[in-house]
Amino acid sequence: MEPQQVANRRHAGFNPARAADVKLFQTIMHGDHVSRGFRNTDIRQRLHGDPSDRAEHRRQASSLTQPHLQATTIPHTYRWRVTIEGQRLLSTIITLYHQGLSHAA
């Protein structure tokens, strides 16, 4: 997916053959996140652990943006939940990656 600009903010595209993007998708699809939803903090801690200092914390937090996938907010919370269609898409990307898509790119 190509980078996009929405409301003067640039959002990076994603590449289903890039290991870092697939790791993010796997984290989002973790069982707890599918059932309860996820926050930026949840994803950041699973990907990077606890930051060593405040500057690192800010860098990690700003590096994660909600992917342009079919995700919706859970009302009255700071959580997101991937829609059924988004779950199918992420599952397909993860499966293809592990079946060799990463070696073809």
MMTF fields as JSON, N, C-alpha, C and O atoms, coordinates in Angstrom:
{
  "mmtfVersion": "1.0.0",
  "mmtfProducer": "UNKNOWN",
  "numBonds": 419,
  "numAtoms": 420,
  "numGroups": 105,
  "numChains": 1,
  "numModels": 1,
  "chainsPerModel": [1],
  "groupsPerChain": [105],
  "chainIdList": ["A"],
  "bondAtomList": [4, 2, 8, 6, 12, 10, 16, 14, 20, 18, 24, 22, 28, 26, 32, 30, 36, 34, 40, 38, 44, 42, 48, 46, 52, 50, 56, 54, 60, 58, 64, 62, 68, 66, 72, 70, 76, 74, 80, 78, 84, 82, 88, 86, 92, 90, 96, 94, 100, 98, 104, 102, 108, 106, 112, 110, 116, 114, 120, 118, 124, 122, 128, 126, 132, 130, 136, 134, 140, 138, 144, 142, 148, 146, 152, 150, 156, 154, 160, 158, 164, 162, 168, 166, 172, 170, 176, 174, 180, 178, 184, 182, 188, 186, 192, 190, 196, 194, 200, 198, 204, 202, 208, 206, 212, 210, 216, 214, 220, 218, 224, 222, 228, 226, 232, 230, 236, 234, 240, 238, 244, 242, 248, 246, 252, 250, 256, 254, 260, 258, 264, 262, 268, 266, 272, 270, 276, 274, 280, 278, 284, 282, 288, 286, 292, 290, 296, 294, 300, 298, 304, 302, 308, 306, 312, 310, 316, 314, 320, 318, 324, 322, 328, 326, 332, 330, 336, 334, 340, 338, 344, 342, 348, 346, 352, 350, 356, 354, 360, 358, 364, 362, 368, 366, 372, 370, 376, 374, 380, 378, 384, 382, 388, 386, 392, 390, 396, 394, 400, 398, 404, 402, 408, 406, 412, 410, 416, 414],
  "bondOrderList": [1, 1, 1, 1, 1, 1, 1, 1, 1, 1, 1, 1, 1, 1, 1, 1, 1, 1, 1, 1, 1, 1, 1, 1, 1, 1, 1, 1, 1, 1, 1, 1, 1, 1, 1, 1, 1, 1, 1, 1, 1, 1, 1, 1, 1, 1, 1, 1, 1, 1, 1, 1, 1, 1, 1, 1, 1, 1, 1, 1, 1, 1, 1, 1, 1, 1, 1, 1, 1, 1, 1, 1, 1, 1, 1, 1, 1, 1, 1, 1, 1, 1, 1, 1, 1, 1, 1, 1, 1, 1, 1, 1, 1, 1, 1, 1, 1, 1, 1, 1, 1, 1, 1, 1],
  "groupList": [{"groupName": "MET", "atomNameList": ["N", "CA", "C", "O"], "elementList": ["N", "C", "C", "O"], "formalChargeList": [0, 0, 0, 0], "bondAtomList": [1, 0, 2, 1, 3, 2], "bondOrderList": [1, 1, 2], "singleLetterCode": "M", "chemCompType": "L-PEPTIDE LINKING"}, {"groupName": "GLU", "atomNameList": ["N", "CA", "C", "O"], "elementList": ["N", "C", "C", "O"], "formalChargeList": [0, 0, 0, 0], "bondAtomList": [1, 0, 2, 1, 3, 2], "bondOrderList": [1, 1, 2], "singleLetterCode": "E", "chemCompType": "L-PEPTIDE LINKING"}, {"groupName": "PRO", "atomNameList": ["N", "CA", "C", "O"], "elementList": ["N", "C", "C", "O"], "formalChargeList": [0, 0, 0, 0], "bondAtomList": [1, 0, 2, 1, 3, 2], "bondOrderList": [1, 1, 2], "singleLetterCode": "P", "chemCompType": "L-PEPTIDE LINKING"}, {"groupName": "GLN", "atomNameList": ["N", "CA", "C", "O"], "elementList": ["N", "C", "C", "O"], "formalChargeList": [0, 0, 0, 0], "bondAtomList": [1, 0, 2, 1, 3, 2], "bondOrderList": [1, 1, 2], "singleLetterCode": "Q", "chemCompType": "L-PEPTIDE LINKING"}, {"groupName": "VAL", "atomNameList": ["N", "CA", "C", "O"], "elementList": ["N", "C", "C", "O"], "formalChargeList": [0, 0, 0, 0], "bondAtomList": [1, 0, 2, 1, 3, 2], "bondOrderList": [1, 1, 2], "singleLetterCode": "V", "chemCompType": "L-PEPTIDE LINKING"}, {"groupName": "ALA", "atomNameList": ["N", "CA", "C", "O"], "elementList": ["N", "C", "C", "O"], "formalChargeList": [0, 0, 0, 0], "bondAtomList": [1, 0, 2, 1, 3, 2], "bondOrderList": [1, 1, 2], "singleLetterCode": "A", "chemCompType": "L-PEPTIDE LINKING"}, {"groupName": "ASN", "atomNameList": ["N", "CA", "C", "O"], "elementList": ["N", "C", "C", "O"], "formalChargeList": [0, 0, 0, 0], "bondAtomList": [1, 0, 2, 1, 3, 2], "bondOrderList": [1, 1, 2], "singleLetterCode": "N", "chemCompType": "L-PEPTIDE LINKING"}, {"groupName": "ARG", "atomNameList": ["N", "CA", "C", "O"], "elementList": ["N", "C", "C", "O"], "formalChargeList": [0, 0, 0, 0], "bondAtomList": [1, 0, 2, 1, 3, 2], "bondOrderList": [1, 1, 2], "singleLetterCode": "R", "chemCompType": "L-PEPTIDE LINKING"}, {"groupName": "HIS", "atomNameList": ["N", "CA", "C", "O"], "elementList": ["N", "C", "C", "O"], "formalChargeList": [0, 0, 0, 0], "bondAtomList": [1, 0, 2, 1, 3, 2], "bondOrderList": [1, 1, 2], "singleLetterCode": "H", "chemCompType": "L-PEPTIDE LINKING"}, {"groupName": "GLY", "atomNameList": ["N", "CA", "C", "O"], "elementList": ["N", "C", "C", "O"], "formalChargeList": [0, 0, 0, 0], "bondAtomList": [1, 0, 2, 1, 3, 2], "bondOrderList": [1, 1, 2], "singleLetterCode": "G", "chemCompType": "PEPTIDE LINKING"}, {"groupName": "PHE", "atomNameList": ["N", "CA", "C", "O"], "elementList": ["N", "C", "C", "O"], "formalChargeList": [0, 0, 0, 0], "bondAtomList": [1, 0, 2, 1, 3, 2], "bondOrderList": [1, 1, 2], "singleLetterCode": "F", "chemCompType": "L-PEPTIDE LINKING"}, {"groupName": "ASP", "atomNameList": ["N", "CA", "C", "O"], "elementList": ["N", "C", "C", "O"], "formalChargeList": [0, 0, 0, 0], "bondAtomList": [1, 0, 2, 1, 3, 2], "bondOrderList": [1, 1, 2], "singleLetterCode": "D", "chemCompType": "L-PEPTIDE LINKING"}, {"groupName": "LYS", "atomNameList": ["N", "CA", "C", "O"], "elementList": ["N", "C", "C", "O"], "formalChargeList": [0, 0, 0, 0], "bondAtomList": [1, 0, 2, 1, 3, 2], "bondOrderList": [1, 1, 2], "singleLetterCode": "K", "chemCompType": "L-PEPTIDE LINKING"}, {"groupName": "LEU", "atomNameList": ["N", "CA", "C", "O"], "elementList": ["N", "C", "C", "O"], "formalChargeList": [0, 0, 0, 0], "bondAtomList": [1, 0, 2, 1, 3, 2], "bondOrderList": [1, 1, 2], "singleLetterCode": "L", "chemCompType": "L-PEPTIDE LINKING"}, {"groupName": "THR", "atomNameList": ["N", "CA", "C", "O"], "elementList": ["N", "C", "C", "O"], "formalChargeList": [0, 0, 0, 0], "bondAtomList": [1, 0, 2, 1, 3, 2], "bondOrderList": [1, 1, 2], "singleLetterCode": "T", "chemCompType": "L-PEPTIDE LINKING"}, {"groupName": "ILE", "atomNameList": ["N", "CA", "C", "O"], "elementList": ["N", "C", "C", "O"], "formalChargeList": [0, 0, 0, 0], "bondAtomList": [1, 0, 2, 1, 3, 2], "bondOrderList": [1, 1, 2], "singleLetterCode": "I", "chemCompType": "L-PEPTIDE LINKING"}, {"groupName": "SER", "atomNameList": ["N", "CA", "C", "O"], "elementList": ["N", "C", "C", "O"], "formalChargeList": [0, 0, 0, 0], "bondAtomList": [1, 0, 2, 1, 3, 2], "bondOrderList": [1, 1, 2], "singleLetterCode": "S", "chemCompType": "L-PEPTIDE LINKING"}, {"groupName": "TYR", "atomNameList": ["N", "CA", "C", "O"], "elementList": ["N", "C", "C", "O"], "formalChargeList": [0, 0, 0, 0], "bondAtomList": [1, 0, 2, 1, 3, 2], "bondOrderList": [1, 1, 2], "singleLetterCode": "Y", "chemCompType": "L-PEPTIDE LINKING"}, {"groupName": "TRP", "atomNameList": ["N", "CA", "C", "O"], "elementList": ["N", "C", "C", "O"], "formalChargeList": [0, 0, 0, 0], "bondAtomList": [1, 0, 2, 1, 3, 2], "bondOrderList": [1, 1, 2], "singleLetterCode": "W", "chemCompType": "L-PEPTIDE LINKING"}],
  "groupTypeList": [0, 1, 2, 3, 3, 4, 5, 6, 7, 7, 8, 5, 9, 10, 6, 2, 5, 7, 5, 5, 11, 4, 12, 13, 10, 3, 14, 15, 0, 8, 9, 11, 8, 4, 16, 7, 9, 10, 7, 6, 14, 11, 15, 7, 3, 7, 13, 8, 9, 11, 2, 16, 11, 7, 5, 1, 8, 7, 7, 3, 5, 16, 16, 13, 14, 3, 2, 8, 13, 3, 5, 14, 14, 15, 2, 8, 14, 17, 7, 18, 7, 4, 14, 15, 1, 9, 3, 7, 13, 13, 16, 14, 15, 15, 14, 13, 17, 8, 3, 9, 13, 16, 8, 5, 5],
  "groupIdList": [1, 2, 3, 4, 5, 6, 7, 8, 9, 10, 11, 12, 13, 14, 15, 16, 17, 18, 19, 20, 21, 22, 23, 24, 25, 26, 27, 28, 29, 30, 31, 32, 33, 34, 35, 36, 37, 38, 39, 40, 41, 42, 43, 44, 45, 46, 47, 48, 49, 50, 51, 52, 53, 54, 55, 56, 57, 58, 59, 60, 61, 62, 63, 64, 65, 66, 67, 68, 69, 70, 71, 72, 73, 74, 75, 76, 77, 78, 79, 80, 81, 82, 83, 84, 85, 86, 87, 88, 89, 90, 91, 92, 93, 94, 95, 96, 97, 98, 99, 100, 101, 102, 103, 104, 105],
  "secStructList": [7, 7, 7, 3, 3, 3, 6, 6, 3, 3, 3, 7, 7, 7, 7, 6, 6, 7, 2, 2, 2, 2, 2, 2, 2, 2, 2, 2, 6, 1, 2, 2, 2, 2, 2, 2, 7, 5, 7, 2, 2, 2, 2, 2, 2, 2, 2, 2, 7, 1, 7, 1, 1, 2, 2, 2, 2, 2, 2, 2, 2, 2, 2, 7, 7, 7, 7, 1, 1, 1, 3, 3, 3, 7, 6, 6, 1, 1, 7, 3, 3, 3, 7, 2, 2, 2, 2, 2, 2, 2, 2, 2, 2, 2, 2, 2, 0, 0, 0, 0, 0, 2, 2, 2, 7],
  "xCoordList": [0.845, 0.0, 0.895, 1.896, 0.53, 1.316, 1.092, 0.027, 2.091, 1.891, 0.742, 0.521, 0.014, -1.112, -0.993, -0.343, -1.635, -1.692, -3.15, -3.944, -3.502, -4.868, -4.812, -4.111, -5.555, -5.606, -4.2, -3.897, -3.359, -1.99, -1.097, -0.068, -1.474, -0.623, -0.278, -1.15, 1.0, 1.46, 1.395, 1.839, 0.835, 0.738, 1.487, 1.232, 2.409, 3.198, 2.317, 1.349, 2.665, 1.973, 2.5, 3.452, 1.905, 2.437, 2.781, 2.229, 3.709, 4.184, 4.015, 4.686, 3.131, 2.889, 4.084, 4.051, 5.13, 6.336, 7.425, 8.496, 7.174, 8.166, 7.958, 6.852, 9.002, 8.917, 8.344, 7.535, 8.744, 8.264, 6.753, 6.067, 6.237, 4.795, 4.036, 2.982, 4.555, 3.894, 3.919, 2.947, 5.014, 5.086, 4.023, 3.389, 3.831, 2.78, 1.408, 0.584, 1.16, -0.131, -0.355, -1.463, 0.679, 0.55, 0.233, -0.561, 0.846, 0.596, -0.849, -1.508, -1.331, -2.713, -3.684, -4.742, -3.326, -4.204, -4.061, -4.694, -3.248, -3.104, -4.479, -5.317, -4.721, -6.037, -6.649, -7.833, -5.875, -6.408, -6.895, -7.928, -6.154, -6.496, -7.71, -8.472, -7.898, -9.07, -10.329, -11.345, -10.264, -11.463, -11.702, -12.838, -10.664, -10.83, -10.539, -10.909, -9.882, -9.418, -7.998, -7.45, -7.404, -6.018, -5.846, -6.601, -4.83, -4.417, -3.0, -2.304, -2.582, -1.219, -0.239, 0.753, -0.507, 0.369, 0.511, 1.613, -0.602, -0.557, 0.365, 1.207, 0.197, 0.981, 2.453, 3.341, 2.701, 4.076, 4.806, 5.961, 4.151, 4.812, 5.101, 6.145, 4.201, 4.449, 5.587, 6.368, 5.682, 6.714, 8.078, 9.102, 8.097, 9.361, 9.68, 10.806, 8.734, 8.956, 8.853, 8.429, 9.237, 9.2, 10.416, 11.538, 10.202, 11.316, 12.271, 11.884, 13.517, 14.54, 14.491, 14.895, 14.003, 13.893, 12.7, 12.059, 12.424, 11.241, 11.333, 10.332, 12.506, 12.679, 12.402, 11.77, 12.871, 12.63, 11.137, 10.592, 10.49, 9.044, 8.292, 7.403, 8.639, 7.982, 8.252, 7.356, 9.488, 9.832, 9.03, 8.494, 8.948, 8.185, 6.703, 6.068, 6.161, 4.734, 4.409, 3.363, 5.284, 5.001, 5.245, 4.731, 6.03, 6.307, 5.134, 5.041, 4.238, 3.076, 1.874, 1.465, 1.323, 0.063, -0.914, -0.506, -2.179, -3.163, -3.027, -3.123, -2.808, -2.677, -3.973, -5.059, -3.846, -5.029, -5.699, -5.802, -6.14, -6.854, -8.273, -8.625, -9.051, -10.428, -10.522, -10.861, -10.219, -10.302, -11.266, -11.399, -11.92, -12.891, -12.651, -12.147, -13.005, -12.822, -13.932, -15.045, -13.603, -14.599, -15.126, -14.348, -16.432, -16.988, -16.602, -16.569, -16.316, -16.007, -14.713, -14.539, -13.817, -12.514, -11.449, -11.753, -10.212, -9.106, -8.658, -7.525, -9.535, -9.214, -9.763, -10.759, -9.065, -9.463, -9.75, -9.191, -10.611, -10.879, -10.882, -11.476, -10.207, -10.165, -11.498, -11.99, -12.07, -13.336, -13.131, -11.995, -14.216, -14.143, -13.398, -12.556, -13.706, -13.019, -11.525, -10.687, -11.203, -9.805, -9.088, -7.921, -9.782, -9.193, -8.872, -7.82, -9.775, -9.517, -8.295, -7.446, -8.214, -7.09, -5.771, -4.802, -5.735, -4.501, -4.106, -2.928, -5.072, -4.779, -4.195, -3.249, -4.743, -4.238, -2.813, -1.956, -2.556, -1.207, -0.206, 0.877, -0.556, 0.347, 0.627, 1.773, -0.417, -0.255, 0.63, 1.554, 0.359, 1.169, 2.625, 3.536, 2.837, 4.205, 4.961, 6.094, 4.319, 4.989, 5.09, 5.872, 4.32, 4.403, 5.373, 5.476, 6.078, 7.136, 7.032, 7.913, 5.997, 5.902, 7.117, 7.591, 7.619, 8.76, 10.014, 10.877, 10.128, 11.309, 11.231, 12.252, 10.005, 9.83, 10.099, 10.398, 9.997, 10.166, 11.619, 11.934],
  "yCoordList": [-1.164, 0.0, 1.233, 1.288, 2.204, 3.425, 4.348, 4.314, 5.17, 6.162, 7.104, 7.395, 7.577, 8.477, 9.681, 9.635, 10.755, 11.943, 12.243, 12.433, 12.284, 12.552, 13.68, 13.583, 14.745, 15.898, 16.379, 16.57, 16.569, 17.072, 16.167, 16.614, 14.899, 13.926, 12.823, 12.287, 12.483, 11.439, 10.098, 9.971, 9.094, 7.746, 6.815, 6.794, 6.046, 5.124, 4.006, 3.59, 3.541, 2.377, 1.126, 1.195, -0.001, -1.235, -2.175, -2.092, -3.068, -4.022, -5.414, -5.747, -6.237, -7.562, -8.509, -9.596, -8.12, -8.944, -8.462, -9.066, -7.4, -6.855, -7.469, -7.427, -8.03, -8.74, -7.863, -8.337, -6.606, -5.722, -5.506, -5.444, -5.393, -5.207, -6.469, -6.388, -7.628, -8.888, -9.084, -9.573, -8.709, -8.807, -7.91, -8.302, -6.719, -5.827, -6.476, -6.449, -7.057, -7.699, -8.866, -9.046, -9.657, -10.774, -10.273, -10.881, -9.177, -8.604, -8.127, -8.357, -7.467, -6.992, -8.165, -8.067, -9.271, -10.438, -11.354, -12.408, -10.973, -11.756, -11.95, -11.051, -13.087, -13.435, -12.384, -12.075, -11.828, -10.795, -9.58, -8.997, -9.207, -8.003, -8.216, -7.281, -9.44, -9.719, -9.636, -9.098, -10.164, -10.178, -8.85, -8.38, -8.243, -7.02, -5.746, -4.658, -5.866, -4.69, -4.372, -5.033, -3.369, -3.027, -1.518, -0.76, -1.106, 0.294, 0.39, -0.618, 1.579, 1.81, 1.247, 0.621, 1.461, 1.001, -0.515, -1.036, -1.231, -2.697, -3.181, -4.054, -2.606, -3.021, -2.66, -3.471, -1.447, -0.987, -1.881, -2.239, -2.246, -3.08, -4.474, -5.046, -5.034, -6.366, -6.33, -7.277, -5.259, -5.161, -4.76, -5.289, -3.822, -3.226, -3.44, -3.168, -3.915, -4.009, -2.638, -1.678, -2.547, -1.259, -0.427, -0.933, 0.849, 1.697, 2.005, 2.037, 2.226, 2.502, 3.935, 4.197, 4.862, 6.253, 6.936, 6.372, 8.137, 8.871, 9.198, 9.116, 9.562, 9.894, 8.658, 8.758, 7.52, 6.277, 5.941, 5.479, 6.172, 5.944, 6.79, 6.284, 8.057, 8.949, 8.515, 8.562, 8.091, 7.646, 6.407, 6.319, 5.455, 4.234, 4.538, 3.994, 5.399, 5.724, 6.409, 6.145, 7.279, 7.995, 7.126, 7.421, 6.052, 5.192, 4.286, 3.783, 4.074, 3.216, 4.065, 4.94, 3.795, 4.436, 3.328, 2.213, 3.616, 2.593, 2.296, 3.205, 1.049, 0.722, 1.012, 0.969, 1.305, 1.571, 0.246, -0.144, -0.42, -1.676, -1.426, -0.315, -2.425, -2.261, -2.439, -3.514, -1.377, -1.378, -0.282, 0.738, -0.501, 0.464, 0.702, -0.176, 1.866, 2.151, 1.485, 1.29, 1.147, 0.629, 1.844, 2.565, 2.088, 3.304, 3.483, 2.524, 4.723, 5.144, 4.535, 4.43, 4.138, 3.6, 4.158, 4.859, 3.841, 4.186, 2.942, 2.877, 1.975, 0.703, 0.632, 1.265, -0.169, -0.445, -1.93, -2.733, -2.296, -3.705, -3.869, -3.073, -4.916, -5.212, -5.852, -6.746, -5.387, -5.937, -7.356, -7.802, -8.056, -9.418, -9.424, -10.289, -8.464, -8.37, -8.094, -8.664, -7.23, -6.946, -8.165, -8.392, -8.965, -10.19, -11.165, -11.804, -11.274, -12.155, -11.682, -12.484, -10.364, -9.8, -10.043, -10.503, -9.734, -9.926, -11.394, -11.723, -12.273, -13.706, -14.18, -14.968, -13.712, -14.087, -13.583, -14.321, -12.34, -11.767, -12.557, -12.887, -12.861, -13.603, -14.99, -15.439, -15.666, -17.003, -16.971, -17.776, -16.05, -15.941, -15.638, -16.19, -14.769, -14.419, -15.663, -15.902, -16.451, -17.632, -18.772, -19.7, -18.722, -19.749, -19.369, -20.073, -18.265, -17.955, -16.642, -16.328, -15.849, -14.551, -13.692, -12.924, -13.818, -13.006, -13.339, -12.479, -14.567, -14.961, -14.522, -14.428, -14.248, -13.825, -12.329, -11.888, -11.551, -10.101, -9.695, -8.507],
  "zCoordList": [0.0, 0.0, 0.0, 0.715, -0.796, -0.923, 0.281, 0.898, 0.612, 1.669, 1.304, 0.128, 2.316, 2.097, 3.012, 4.057, 2.594, 3.434, 3.711, 2.79, 5.006, 5.427, 6.453, 7.461, 6.186, 7.093, 7.477, 8.655, 6.473, 6.645, 7.482, 7.988, 7.637, 8.332, 7.362, 6.68, 7.301, 6.396, 7.113, 8.255, 6.431, 6.967, 6.027, 4.823, 6.586, 5.778, 5.236, 5.874, 4.075, 3.532, 4.202, 4.98, 3.917, 4.454, 3.313, 2.215, 3.606, 2.617, 3.21, 4.187, 2.642, 3.209, 3.112, 3.689, 2.398, 2.312, 3.269, 3.331, 4.004, 4.938, 6.317, 6.855, 6.884, 8.17, 9.279, 10.076, 9.345, 10.407, 10.308, 11.328, 9.094, 8.919, 9.301, 9.931, 8.928, 9.281, 10.797, 11.372, 11.442, 12.905, 13.547, 14.526, 13.002, 13.495, 13.311, 14.224, 12.14, 11.878, 12.833, 13.337, 13.086, 14.018, 15.423, 16.14, 15.808, 17.122, 17.236, 18.25, 16.199, 16.194, 16.257, 16.877, 15.619, 15.574, 16.792, 16.84, 17.766, 18.994, 19.618, 19.55, 20.215, 20.755, 21.661, 21.527, 22.579, 23.478, 22.699, 23.027, 21.678, 20.927, 20.041, 19.795, 19.559, 18.735, 19.589, 19.151, 20.8, 21.641, 22.371, 22.421, 22.933, 23.729, 22.963, 23.404, 21.823, 21.108, 21.539, 22.421, 20.925, 21.237, 21.294, 20.686, 22.045, 22.132, 21.591, 21.478, 21.262, 20.806, 21.837, 21.465, 23.119, 24.191, 24.172, 24.341, 23.967, 23.924, 22.817, 23.029, 21.642, 20.484, 20.687, 20.424, 21.153, 21.362, 22.359, 22.13, 23.463, 24.465, 23.937, 24.254, 23.14, 22.565, 21.543, 21.453, 20.785, 19.756, 20.309, 19.878, 21.268, 21.709, 23.179, 23.597, 23.98, 25.418, 26.052, 25.409, 27.302, 27.987, 27.587, 27.586, 27.245, 26.807, 27.958, 29.126, 27.589, 28.595, 29.109, 30.242, 28.297, 28.747, 28.076, 27.189, 28.513, 28.038, 26.542, 25.831, 26.071, 24.656, 23.792, 22.74, 24.236, 23.501, 23.513, 22.51, 24.633, 24.736, 23.705, 23.019, 23.595, 22.635, 21.195, 20.352, 20.913, 19.565, 19.19, 18.085, 20.107, 19.845, 19.646, 18.743, 20.486, 20.399, 19.083, 18.489, 18.623, 17.384, 16.155, 15.076, 16.311, 15.161, 14.824, 13.704, 15.781, 15.547, 15.196, 15.959, 14.047, 13.667, 13.349, 13.025, 13.435, 13.095, 11.617, 10.792, 11.273, 9.853, 9.105, 9.683, 7.83, 7.018, 6.687, 5.524, 7.707, 7.571, 8.033, 8.431, 7.979, 8.383, 9.891, 10.386, 10.602, 12.059, 12.473, 11.796, 13.57, 14.055, 15.536, 16.235, 16.011, 17.43, 18.23, 17.743, 19.459, 20.386, 21.13, 21.755, 21.077, 21.674, 23.146, 23.917, 23.509, 24.878, 25.422, 26.636, 24.536, 24.939, 24.007, 23.041, 24.307, 23.416, 22.649, 22.172, 22.533, 21.888, 20.473, 20.123, 19.675, 18.299, 18.183, 18.93, 17.259, 16.973, 15.462, 14.735, 15.004, 13.575, 13.192, 13.881, 12.094, 11.618, 11.103, 10.935, 10.857, 10.326, 8.991, 8.751, 8.13, 6.835, 7.034, 6.336, 7.972, 8.285, 8.831, 8.514, 9.661, 10.193, 9.065, 9.07, 8.105, 6.959, 6.179, 5.789, 5.957, 5.218, 5.943, 5.339, 7.238, 8.005, 8.06, 7.92, 8.26, 8.307, 6.988, 6.975, 5.891, 4.571, 4.372, 3.886, 4.741, 4.597, 5.425, 4.941, 6.665, 7.554, 6.988, 6.971, 6.528, 5.952, 4.716, 4.595, 3.796, 2.578, 2.909, 2.293, 3.871, 4.263, 4.723, 4.307, 5.588, 6.134, 5.125, 5.329, 4.048, 3.017, 1.905, 0.9, 2.079, 1.125, 0.403, -0.397, 0.64, -0.004, 0.336, -0.501, 1.557, 1.984, 1.185, 1.008, 0.702, -0.055, -1.499, -2.182, -1.975, -3.363, -3.543, -4.653, -2.475, -2.578, -2.493, -2.563]
}
